[in-house]
Amino acid sequence: MNTEARGLGGIIARGLWGIVVSLCWLATADAGYLAGTASRIITPKEPQWLSGYAGRNKPAEGKQHDLFIKALALQDDAGSKFVLVTSDLISMPRSLTEPVAQAIGQKFGIPRENLCFSASHTHCGPVIQDGLINMYDMPDAMRAKVAPYTDFLKRELLDLIADALKDLKPAQLSHGKGIARFAINRRELAKNKSIILGRNPLGPVNHDVPVLKVESEGQLRAIVFGYACHNTTLSFYEWCGDYAGFAQAEIEKKHPKALAMFWTGCGGDANPNPRGTVELAKQHGQELAEAVLAVLQQKMQPIEGKLRATYTTIALPLAPLPTVEQWRADTLSKTYAARKRAERYLAMIEKNEPLPKDYPHYPVQVWKLGDSVTWLMLGGEVVIDYDIRLRKSLPEIKHLWIMAYANDCPAYIPSVRVLQEGGYEANFSMIYYGMPSTWAPAIEDLIVNKLVQLTGALK
């Protein structure tokens, strides 16, 4: 055979081998997952009020970095589509998530249980409708911007999810776990035996950093990670995703073709330590990013099998409500939120309207990522006791992820222990959320038992 023939034969052989490899890869991909991603900037373009702190007295003045909403769409080999949305927002209240979920269900046929909306709980994002709206004593001109911005968010979320679904490509999923140690329990016992917001190094906290890697043909496309800690290093007057925003930016700097997506665990009673400056927010973000990047460098466990989900809402009972005399006394309070709450419920009493005795739509959700990860999603600002109890209640599950601030945020979700001890998470926070009373102790059993039931139903 001459040189030309041998060269031609080699080209043909290599071409056939490439076709075989491609067919094998496509066959594997067809038996696995599709994934799509999308991201949109939601930084307000004009001055607006910042969320999270009652003491602020002016709108935002500039930004540290942009705020984002991000989406990861997944599809298994049975055609089931799932979408996770993460956001640089204080919360994702039901009045925001449910209209979006309904519209996505109608347009794309995705059931409610296959959609999850999460918030990073940054305290340097914009005020949104029903997101702690009772907290802020803001001028009417600023208050008038809240509803239009919330409507903008709804439109952006719809387009975001549509973009992620259009981006579906064959993908492989894997998971791992890192550690970041800057979270500290914040329920400190004061000298007078009351519970204050401080630092309790002996208090419970979860330092785990769960990581989900999404890649196509060896190319990283999404890095989803969580941490159970309040996103409250900062309290200034600039738009910022706080430590979670800096962590996502650092990961995307290292992997510019991938989307970094953060979700918050049961960190309702945990704070970054130390806190208070941009430098510290960057430091915590760097530590969290390095924990994620270290996991990516290790051998991660592949995820295979069907994606499954379940979702429901339950009624959470409230403790006995204040008397009319207590409401009237609160109208004289120096606290804006207490005055407004009292005025609202006194007006309902005068109109003979029934006062709420529960919160009727508390969301609980479970995702099973193949046979690997079981992911629980809880609404509200959930304290660490739920993380601890759920792990004890589900000992057979090796890889259990627990998300808070998901799908709705009606208030803090304290445990029986926290309710008995009192303090901000149990008592005072309910004023800022506009709830008429504290929670009844029964909420802990109701939430945990329902999640255990839902998890068992997905086996």
JODANOR-V434859 format. One line per field, one symbol per residue. phi: phi as a letter, one per 40 degrees, with the letter a starting at -180 (. if undefined). burial: b if it has 16 or more other ideal C-beta (glycine too) atoms within 10 Angstrom, else e. A space follows every 10 residues. Layout:
BEGIN
phi->???
burial->???
END
This chain:
BEGIN
phi->.ccccccccc cccccccccc cccccccccc cbbbaabaaa cbcdcbdacc chbcccbacc bgacaccbbb bbbbbcccgc bbbbbbacbc abcdcccccc cccccccbgc cdccbbbbbc gccbbccbdg bgcccbcbcd cccccccccc cdcdcccccd ccccccccad abbaaaabbb bccbcbcccc ccgccbcabb ccccabccbc bbbbabfgcc babbabacad cbcbacbbca cfdccccccc ccccbccbbc bbbbccbdbb bcbcahbccc cccccccccc cccccccccc ccbbhccbaa aabbcbcccd cccdcccccc cbcccdcccc cccccccccc cfccccbabc bccbabbbcf bbbbbcbbcg ccccdcdccc cccbccccbb bbbbfbgaac icbccddccc cggcccbccc cccgccaccc dccccccccc ccccccccc
burial->eeeeeeeeee eeeeeeeeee eeeeeeeebe ebbbbbbbbb ebbbeeebbb bbbeebeebb eeebeebbbb bbbbbbeeee bbbbbbbbbb bbbbebbbeb beebeeeeeb ebbbbbbbbb bbbbbbbbbb bbbbbbebee eeeebbeebb eebbebbeeb bbbbbebbeb bbbbbbbbeb ebbbbbbbee eeeebeeeeb eeebbbbbbb bbbbbbeeeb bbbbbbbbbb bbbbebbebb bbbbbbbbbb bbeebeebbb bbbbbbbbbb bbbebeeeeb bbbbbebbbb bbbebbeeeb bebbeebbbb bbbbebebbe bbeeeebeeb eeeeebbbbb bbeebeeeee eeeeeeeebe bbbbbbbbbb ebbbbbbbbb bbbbbbbebb eeebeebebb bbbbbbbbbb bbbbbbebbe bebbbbbbbb bbbbbbbbbb eebbebbbeb bbebbeeee
END
